[in-house]
Every structure is written in C-alpha cells, then in structure tokens.
C-alpha cells in the first residue's frame, strides 16, 4: 500500500494528481482545505489537501475514514443527489430502509455517500459545495443509524457509547471515525456485548491520543527558553510558576523569568511574587530590543520562561507582534495554552492560526472547571500539535501533570 498527501490550488487539480500518481483505483482517505505560507494566518494561501492510498496490496489504511473510491468520484462534479433508496435483503418493499441484520454496513455507508454525477463545473465554489454536501450526507446517515431503533441497525452498545461521546462534545467527524472502525471490525455481528464495545471505543480513543502525546515531556538539555502563548485568562502565568518550580526544586536548574505582559499590571506582579518565592530573577520587556537585552543579561541561566501578552488573536497586528517575541535565534520551545472551558469552535480558530508557526505544543488548562472533555479528543484527532500538560487547579506546583490518554478516554465514556 502506498499513501500520499497531495496539495494543489484546486480540488479538481488535487484529484487529477492523485489519479496520475496512484492510479484509477486509488482510495481517498481524507480531504480538507488548508492554509499555506504566511504566519498566524497572515498572507496565507488557501489550498486543497487530499490524502489517498493505492490498492496495489490488500489492507486498510492506518487511519481509515469514510472512504471514497477515486474512480467512482468524477473529477468534474459540483453536486450530487441525496435521494437514496436501499432495499432489504429479503424484500422489494422500498419502505424498509435497512437490513434487519446488515452485512458490511460500513462498506454500504461508504458506497451510499459517494457523489453522483450531475452537472460539470470546475469552479472552487462548486467543489466546496460538493465536499460540504458529502459531509452533510455522512452526518445524516450516521444520525439515522444511531436513532433507528426499530430496525436495530447498530449494536446497542455502540449507539449508547456514541451518544455518550456526543454529550461530551465530541464532534461528528470523530464519531464517524470511531463508529466506522468498530463496524469494520465487527461488520457481521450485531449482538455484541456492551462492555466489549465500550472497551473498543476506549481503545480507539487512546490510539488517537497517543499519536499526539509525546513519549516524554522532559525539557530538552539544549532548550534555553520556554515561551507560553495564549489568550487572556487561560492561566499562563500560574502555569509558568508550576513549570518553573519543577525545574528549580526537582531538576535543580538555574531558572529565570521574562514577561512581555505589560498590559496587565496584575500579571507582572503575580509573576514577580512567584519569582520571589522561587528565588529567581524576572525581567519585564516591551519590545524585541528589550527582549534581546534581557536574554543577554540572563545568558548564564540554564532555562528561561517567558510569559507573553494575552490579547485578541483575531487581530493581525497582535499576531505579528507575538511573532517578534518568539522568532529568536536562541533554542526555544513554544507552548500554546488553551482553556478547556472555551468553546471548541473558538479553539479551532486559534489552533488554525498557529499551524504554520513555531508553536508545536499544547498545554490544556482548567480541567477541573469543566465536565465536558470532548474538546481534548477533537483537538487530538484534527490537529498535529503535541499534547503535553494538563492543569486541574490553582495550586503551585502540584496541579499540573502529563496528559494520560487512558484516563481521558475513560472519562469521555463515563467510566472513570
């Protein structure tokens, strides 16, 4: 099996390149709109990414989603019919929508969500409509299956598990992926034990998490500075105190602190209070020039923590100013700090802004202030950031820990 990611200016061109490079029988695994170039969304260009694999050898891709065969997906297509009539195995009555005991239901689901040929258009607008309607069709089919109690189309344990994840705020794309993996594995068995399905769901979620959780979160020896970036009120200053305490008391490193958050006097004073307790110096900077002077002054220290200003990340000027503080020659690790009490839709905007930046790690705060943990799974599934720490209180330094994939998965399913 050969897997490729194709990026092109239009979806039409991307699909054409997939056909050329992987052949007529290539399987599309995922399609999405991405931004390339620029920084923090500024001057970025919109492109289309298609992930596909060849079918030279038997086997499923490592992360199968609801797949579409390329040879059955017309390159020029702007719409497709959503009217579906599915006959039962033992009856010609079209009012019966699903088999009582469906065979290869996941494969059937894929087939019925493939686009049908209609009119020909190569415009980006129509390509976007096609993708949107495919997603709507998938959502409609999944909702139908989950709520179709009379035909018993899905195992009760799977329906209950998916509904529990929905309550936790897990989005439809992730639910489709989890359901699809289970239906693929147990396609001919509709009477599965609920405990078995629950364990399968937990196992799939752990697999998703583990792809994003680094094997170690220990600070690298060559790292000289760690900067925390994020909106106002997510707990950056307290988190820096927790991380710095670990390095001073346990790792015995010589630590210093820098803050650029001069817009909030309370933040500066709070950081200075923590610094006095730890016996470490603090430098307050307002510009890149001042930052460079502070770094020279602190060059004898093993590790420097920098607390950045928390403001509106929708403001391009502010995003540009943040770039000045993190674009340094010094060996640095940059963490984006996000609160789990923030709506996932808002977090997505922020996460998208930093995709092309040096920020590669996430710290999730206020775990103790929410009972909905679906955001963590949504982020792990969709974004390539490393999930490092999670905070669950204000106490310094104890209320911070590495993210435990199994613990979060069990909480999501109400098993912990």
C-alpha positions in Angstrom: 0.0 0.0 0.0 1.3 3.4 -1.0 -0.1 6.5 0.8 0.3 10.1 -0.4 -0.8 13.6 0.5 -1.4 15.8 -2.5 -1.7 19.6 -2.1 -3.0 21.7 -5.0 -4.5 25.0 -5.8 -8.0 23.5 -6.5 -9.7 20.3 -5.6 -10.1 19.4 -9.2 -6.3 19.6 -9.7 -5.6 17.6 -6.5 -7.9 14.8 -7.6 -6.3 14.7 -11.0 -2.8 14.5 -9.4 -4.0 11.6 -7.2 -5.3 9.8 -10.2 -2.0 10.3 -12.1 0.3 9.3 -9.2 -1.7 6.5 -7.5 -3.8 5.2 -10.4 -7.6 4.8 -11.1 -8.2 2.5 -8.0 -6.7 5.0 -5.5 -8.8 5.3 -2.3 -9.4 8.8 -0.9 -8.9 8.8 2.9 -9.4 12.5 3.7 -9.9 15.9 2.0 -9.6 19.3 3.6 -8.9 22.9 2.9 -5.6 24.1 4.3 -3.7 27.4 4.5 0.0 27.5 3.4 2.6 30.2 3.8 2.3 33.4 5.8 2.4 33.4 9.6 -0.5 33.1 12.0 -3.0 33.2 9.1 -1.5 36.4 7.6 -0.9 36.3 3.9 -1.6 32.6 3.9 -2.9 31.0 0.7 -5.9 28.6 0.6 -5.1 25.2 -0.9 -6.7 21.8 -1.0 -5.1 18.7 0.6 -6.2 15.1 -0.4 -4.8 12.1 1.4 -5.1 8.9 -0.6 -3.6 5.4 -0.9 -3.1 2.9 -3.7 -4.7 -0.5 -3.6 -1.8 -2.5 -5.0 -1.8 -4.6 -1.8 -4.7 -5.7 0.3 -5.2 -4.0 3.7 -6.8 -0.9 5.3 -5.0 2.4 5.8 -3.7 3.0 9.3 -6.4 5.7 9.9 -9.3 4.8 7.7 -12.1 7.4 7.5 -15.2 7.2 5.4 -13.5 6.5 2.2 -14.5 7.2 -1.4 -13.1 5.3 -4.4 -11.4 7.8 -6.7 -12.5 6.1 -9.9 -16.1 6.5 -8.8 -15.6 10.2 -7.9 -15.9 12.3 -11.0 -13.2 14.9 -11.3 -15.7 17.5 -12.6 -18.7 17.4 -10.2 -20.4 20.2 -8.4 -23.4 18.4 -6.8 -25.0 15.1 -6.2 -28.4 13.7 -5.5 -29.1 13.0 -1.8 -32.1 10.7 -2.6 -31.3 7.2 -1.5 -33.4 4.0 -1.7 -31.9 0.9 -0.1 -33.7 -2.4 -0.4 -33.8 -5.1 2.3 -32.2 -8.4 1.6 -35.5 -10.4 1.6 -38.0 -7.8 0.3 -38.6 -5.5 -2.6 -40.5 -3.1 -0.4 -38.6 0.2 -0.6 -40.1 1.5 2.6 -37.8 -0.8 4.6 -34.6 1.3 4.6 -32.0 -1.0 6.2 -31.5 -4.7 6.6 -32.5 -6.2 9.9 -29.1 -7.8 10.1 -26.9 -5.5 7.8 -23.9 -7.1 6.1 -20.8 -4.9 5.8 -22.7 -1.9 6.9 -19.6 0.3 7.0 -18.9 -0.5 3.4 -22.5 0.2 2.5 -22.3 3.5 4.3 -19.2 4.4 2.2 -20.8 3.4 -1.1 -24.1 5.3 -0.5 -22.2 8.5 0.4 -20.3 8.6 -2.9 -21.2 11.6 -5.1 -23.4 11.0 -8.1 -22.7 12.7 -11.4 -24.9 15.7 -12.3 -23.6 18.9 -13.8 -20.0 19.6 -14.8 -18.2 22.5 -13.1 -14.5 23.1 -12.2 -15.0 26.2 -10.1 -13.8 26.2 -6.5 -17.2 27.3 -5.3 -18.8 24.1 -6.7 -16.0 21.9 -5.4 -16.6 23.3 -1.9 -20.3 22.6 -2.2 -19.6 19.0 -3.2 -17.4 18.5 -0.1 -19.9 20.1 2.2 -22.8 18.0 0.8 -20.8 14.9 1.3 -20.2 15.8 4.9 -23.9 16.5 5.4 -24.8 13.2 3.8 -22.4 11.3 6.1 -23.8 13.1 9.1 -27.4 12.3 8.1 -26.6 8.7 7.6 -24.8 8.4 10.9 -27.7 10.1 12.7 -30.2 7.9 11.1 -28.3 4.7 12.1 -27.9 5.9 15.7 -31.6 6.8 16.0 -33.0 3.9 14.0 -34.2 1.8 17.0 -36.8 -0.2 15.1 -34.5 -1.8 12.5 -31.8 -2.5 15.1 -29.2 -1.4 12.5 -26.4 -0.8 15.0 -25.4 -2.7 18.2 -27.0 -1.1 21.3 -23.6 -0.7 22.9 -22.3 1.3 20.0 -25.3 3.6 20.0 -25.0 4.2 23.7 -21.3 4.8 23.5 -21.6 7.3 20.6 -24.4 9.1 22.4 -22.3 9.4 25.5 -19.5 10.9 23.5 -21.9 13.3 21.8 -22.9 14.6 25.3 -19.2 15.2 26.0 -19.0 17.4 22.9 -17.1 15.1 20.6 -17.8 16.3 17.0 -19.4 14.2 14.2 -16.2 13.7 12.3 -14.6 11.9 15.2 -17.8 9.9 16.0 -17.9 8.7 12.4 -14.3 7.5 12.6 -14.9 5.6 15.9 -18.1 4.0 14.6 -16.5 3.1 11.3 -13.6 1.3 12.9 -15.9 -0.8 15.1 -18.3 -1.5 12.3 -15.4 -2.6 10.1 -14.1 -4.9 12.8 -17.4 -6.4 13.7 -19.4 -6.0 10.5 -21.3 -9.3 10.7 -22.1 -9.3 14.4 -25.0 -7.2 15.6 -25.3 -8.7 19.0 -22.1 -7.5 20.6 -21.6 -7.3 24.4 -21.9 -3.6 25.5 -18.8 -3.9 27.7 -16.8 -5.2 24.7 -17.9 -2.2 22.6 -17.1 0.2 25.4 -13.6 -1.2 25.6 -13.2 -0.9 21.8 -14.3 2.7 21.9 -11.8 3.5 24.7 -9.1 1.7 22.8 -9.7 3.7 19.7 -9.7 7.0 21.6 -6.4 6.0 23.4 -4.9 5.3 19.9 -5.9 8.8 18.8 -4.5 10.4 21.9 -1.2 8.5 21.8 -0.4 9.8 18.3 -0.4 13.3 19.8 1.1 12.7 23.2 5.0 12.7 23.2 6.8 9.8 24.8 8.5 12.3 27.2 7.7 15.9 28.2 11.1 16.4 29.9 12.7 19.7 28.9 15.5 19.0 26.4 19.0 19.8 27.6 19.6 22.2 24.6 16.4 24.2 25.3 17.3 27.6 26.7 13.9 29.3 26.7 10.3 28.2 27.0 7.5 30.6 26.0 3.9 30.3 26.8 1.4 31.9 24.4 -2.4 32.1 24.6 -5.4 34.3 25.1 -6.1 36.3 28.3 -7.4 34.4 31.3 -6.2 30.9 30.3 -3.7 30.6 33.2 -0.4 31.2 31.5 1.3 32.9 34.5 0.2 30.3 37.0 1.3 27.6 34.6 4.7 29.1 34.2 5.1 29.1 38.0 4.2 25.4 38.1 6.7 24.5 35.4 9.4 26.7 36.8 9.0 25.2 40.3 9.5 21.7 38.8 12.8 22.8 37.2 14.1 24.7 40.3 13.2 22.2 43.0 13.4 18.8 41.3 15.7 19.3 38.3 18.0 21.8 40.2 18.2 24.1 37.2 19.1 27.7 37.3 15.9 29.4 36.1 14.9 32.9 35.2 11.7 34.5 34.0 10.7 37.1 31.4 7.3 38.7 30.9 6.0 40.7 28.0 2.5 41.1 29.5 2.9 44.8 30.4 -0.8 45.4 29.6 -1.9 43.8 32.8 -0.1 45.1 35.9 -1.5 42.3 38.0 0.1 39.7 35.7 3.5 41.3 36.2 3.1 41.4 40.0 1.8 37.9 40.1 4.9 36.6 38.2 7.2 38.6 40.5 5.5 37.1 43.5 6.2 33.6 42.2 9.8 34.6 41.3 10.5 35.8 44.9 9.2 32.6 46.3 11.4 30.6 44.0 14.4 32.9 44.3 14.7 33.6 40.5 15.0 36.9 38.6 12.3 38.5 36.5 12.8 40.8 33.5 9.9 42.9 32.1 10.2 43.7 28.4 8.1 45.7 26.0 9.9 45.2 22.7 12.1 42.8 20.8 15.1 45.0 21.5 14.4 44.9 25.2 14.0 41.1 25.0 17.4 40.7 23.3 19.0 42.8 26.1 17.2 40.7 28.8 18.4 37.5 27.2 22.0 38.7 27.1 21.6 39.7 30.8 20.3 36.2 31.6 22.7 34.2 29.4 24.2 32.5 32.4 20.9 30.8 33.3 20.1 27.3 32.3 16.4 27.9 31.4 14.3 31.0 30.9 10.5 31.0 31.0 8.7 33.8 29.1 5.1 34.8 29.8 3.6 36.6 26.7 0.8 39.0 26.5 -2.7 37.6 26.2 -4.9 39.6 23.9 -7.1 39.2 20.8 -5.7 36.6 18.5 -8.0 37.7 15.7 -6.1 41.0 15.5 -3.4 40.6 12.7 -1.2 43.3 14.3 -1.1 41.5 17.6 -0.3 38.2 15.9 2.6 39.9 14.2 3.9 41.3 17.5 3.8 37.9 19.0 6.0 36.7 16.2 8.7 39.2 17.1 9.0 37.7 20.6 9.2 34.0 19.5 11.3 34.4 16.4 14.6 34.2 18.1 18.0 32.5 17.5 18.0 31.1 21.0 16.9 27.4 21.2 13.3 27.6 22.3 10.2 25.6 22.8 6.8 27.3 22.4 3.6 26.2 24.1 0.1 27.3 23.2 -2.0 27.5 26.4 -5.7 26.8 25.9 -8.6 26.7 28.4 -10.9 23.7 28.3 -13.8 25.9 29.3 -13.6 27.7 25.9 -15.9 26.5 23.1 -14.3 24.1 20.7 -15.4 26.3 17.7 -13.4 29.2 19.1 -10.4 27.0 19.9 -10.3 25.8 16.3 -9.9 29.3 15.0 -6.9 29.8 17.4 -5.3 26.5 16.5 -5.6 27.2 12.8 -3.8 30.5 13.3 -0.8 28.8 14.8 -0.5 25.9 12.3 2.3 27.5 10.3 4.1 29.0 13.4 6.9 27.6 15.6 4.3 26.7 18.2 4.1 22.9 18.2 3.0 22.0 21.8 -0.2 22.5 23.7 -1.0 22.9 27.4 -4.7 22.5 28.3 -5.9 24.3 31.5 -8.9 24.4 33.7 -9.6 20.6 33.5 -11.2 20.9 36.9 -13.6 23.6 35.8 -15.4 21.5 33.1 -17.3 18.3 32.9 -17.1 18.1 29.1 -13.9 16.6 27.8 -14.7 16.1 24.1 -12.6 19.1 23.1 -9.4 17.2 24.0 -10.4 14.3 21.7 -11.4 16.7 18.9 -8.1 18.5 19.1 -6.1 15.3 19.1 -8.0 14.0 16.1 -7.8 17.1 13.9 -4.7 19.0 14.8 -1.0 17.9 14.7 0.1 19.6 18.0 1.8 17.7 20.8 -0.5 17.4 23.8 1.9 17.9 26.8 0.4 19.1 30.0 -3.0 19.5 31.6 -3.7 21.6 34.6 -6.5 20.9 37.1 -6.4 23.7 39.8 -4.6 26.8 41.0 -2.2 25.1 43.5 1.5 25.6 42.6 3.2 23.3 41.7 1.1 20.2 42.1 -1.9 20.9 39.9 -0.2 20.1 36.6 0.6 16.8 35.0 1.2 15.0 31.7 -1.9 14.1 29.8 -3.0 10.5 30.5 -4.6 9.0 27.3 -6.4 6.2 29.2 -7.7 8.5 31.9 -9.2 11.0 29.4 -10.7 8.2 27.3 -12.4 6.6 30.2 -13.8 10.0 31.4 -15.2 10.6 28.0 -17.2 7.4 28.1 -18.2 8.0 31.8 -16.1 5.0 33.0 -13.9 6.9 35.4 
